[in-house]
């Protein structure tokens, strides 16, 4: 699908982004009055069981829109192209931009960031906000500078998290961010962005495999938020050992309860048709799980218990993982 013809009020834009969040923003730009002259994305990565080279969502979106795509290891090699742009829009690109790159477009570089800056600067703002127990998040449209999400902010838009998982919140923020971005571009260059208050900043470091490991010694509420934040991206999981090897159970949805006894953290407790696991404080009731057994499909906990009674046995235990064990999981 080709982009609409630019109008007299259109900007000549470049775009830099990679995941689904970025693809949503790119779609909004490409169907606006502006011209997206070029898209920069991360290179294709190996994915899936066959480990085939797979383009990122933003690249697939750009190609479907007929936009030229480049995948440089650094935008410093693209200065001549950037200098021809009115602005470069960045959304979850995955690379830091040098001061030279930031200064190349006529009106600099604008970032669509999935948090209410200065809170949650960094690579995983949605997941870190949910895990921290925040009830409201949002998007910020920011004039980029050389720091990590430290530039002055043009506008914020807020979103209630409620019980939504990280993937759902991210998708909603992408739509909200695309709308805020177009409103911001329409008012440039008359807008003056507001500096951030560094004293109020929090960091959202990149997620690692260790973030998905459930530590049953923690409070049940903390574990429930971990499950909520990570489902759809890198689900939280626990392990158990049997004669066939290590069982891995991804917890896709769960809710909290007060403790019903004094069992050690990681202990399975059956309450009628429900299955709970004792935590350092409280219990986590499992509702949807995914086991590395059978077809590995998501199952209600009732179906999982019927299908795998050797795993779902009262007083069975899931591993309490320490730091030394994490690299083997």
Secondary structure, 3 states (H helix, E strand, C coil): CCCCCCCCCCCEEEEEECCHHHHHHHHHHHCCCCEEEEEECCCCEEECCCCEEECCHHHHHHHHCCCCEECCCCHHHHHHHHHCCCEEEEECCCCCCCHHHHHHCCCCEEEEECCCCCCCECCCHHHHHHHCCCCEEEEEEEECCCCCCCCCEEEEEEEECCCCCHHHHHHHHHHHHHHHHHHHHHHCCCCCCECCCHHHCCECCCCCHHHHECCCCCEHHHHHHHHHHHCCCCCCEEEEEECCEEEEEEEEEEEEECCCCCCCCCEEEEECCEEEEECCECEEEEEEEEECCCCCCEEEHHHHHHHCCCCCCCCCECCCCCCCCHHHC
